[in-house]
Structure formats: C-alpha cells, structure tokens
C-alpha cells in the first residue's frame, strides 16, 4: 500500500453516500481535498468536520449537467491545487427512472445519463491526466456500476458502459507513466442512488473503494475493482 499523504484529490459527488465515505477515508490518509457537490451547502458540514481535524479541504459547487459549470470546476480545482491534482476520483452520477416498460427509456434520460455519467468524467480526466503524466504520478478512479440484465434502467446502464469503454481505450497510453486509471464498482448500496431496497450498507464500500487509489504502479490500469470484494 502506497503513501498518499499530502496528495491533492479532486472528488466529485462528495455530498453524500459513497462520496462522503471516500472523502473521509482519503482525509485519514493525509490527503488534501477538493470536494464537488451541486451546491456549497451539500459539503459544508463535511468540510467543517474535516477542517476541525486539521485536514485541508475545499468545497467547489458545480452542476455536472452544465458544461460551463464543469469548466469552472476544473479551473477552480487547478487554482486551489496549483494545477497539481494527484488523485482524481470521479464518483458523481445520476440514476434514471425505473421503467416497468422495458422499452420506455426517453431521449432526455439517455442524454442526461451520458452527459453526467460518461461525458463529464471523461472531460475531467482529460483536464488533469496530462499533468499527472508530466509528473510521473497519478491515480484516477472512475466509479462504474455492476448493473446487468436490467433494461428497466437502460439509460443509466448504457452510460456506465460508455465510461468503462473510455477507461479501457485510454489506459494503454498510460503504460509506464506512473499514472494508473481504473474502475471501481461500489456495489448495490442503500444510498440515494441505490435506493432503500439495496442489500448493502454504504459503509461497506470501504476499504474497497480506496484500493484503486493505493495501488502500486506494477498493478497497472484498466482493471475493475469491486468494493464488496473487500467488505468486512
């Protein structure tokens, strides 16, 4: 397990669920955090809690369905960190409506899902990976989904498949750079996104959710890590 003390982190979707837990776990590792949520109220309590423990933590508001706000998020993260993001954790996502009619996914749902769940994480990756490569160190985690055989949620499922493809097509360019990019499936958790019927408590996402961050370079890129494989 590597030492990531004082590494700069950009974490999206930090206001609740998996994001809150990952933020606290990275803070425990000694990281400096930039936490994204839709509005500053979303991460206010978390930032105050982390700062009280001596953690350097910053909140940035951005609606990820608005590309202008995404660009502002990137600009702010570069400004705060001195353009030195070491760890990028793309956690934010939107879930679409469950359609009992399996052929009812709308164009609007597909558009929103692909924008927030695939396009925006890719844009954020593109904004930071080149500098990681220059510095010969970086860790990128894109949160995906183990969803399968559920056409009722097809817009969401397809958007996550697109994110998977982005990772798998890009990772060969990272060989030997010191930068790793991998996928993390948190499992079906009782969060706002997963819903109350999910079988797993969200606390079980740790320690598995940190595994792709703490990898030695020799472990390589393009792998899918399942947080539930590490659940206690």
Buried (B, 14 or more C-beta within 10 A) or exposed (E): EEEBEEBBBBBBBBBBBBBBBBBBBBBEBBBBBBBBBBEEEBBEEBBEBBEEEEBBBBBBBBBBBBEEBBEBBBEBBBEBBEEBBBBBBBBBBBBBEEBEEEEEBEEEBBBBBBBBBBBBBBBBBEBBBEBBBEEEBBBBBBBBBEBEEEEBBBBBBBBBBBBBEBBBEBBEEBEEBEBBBBBBBBBBBBBEBBEEEBEBEBEBBBBBBBBBBBBEBEEBBBBBBBBBEBBE
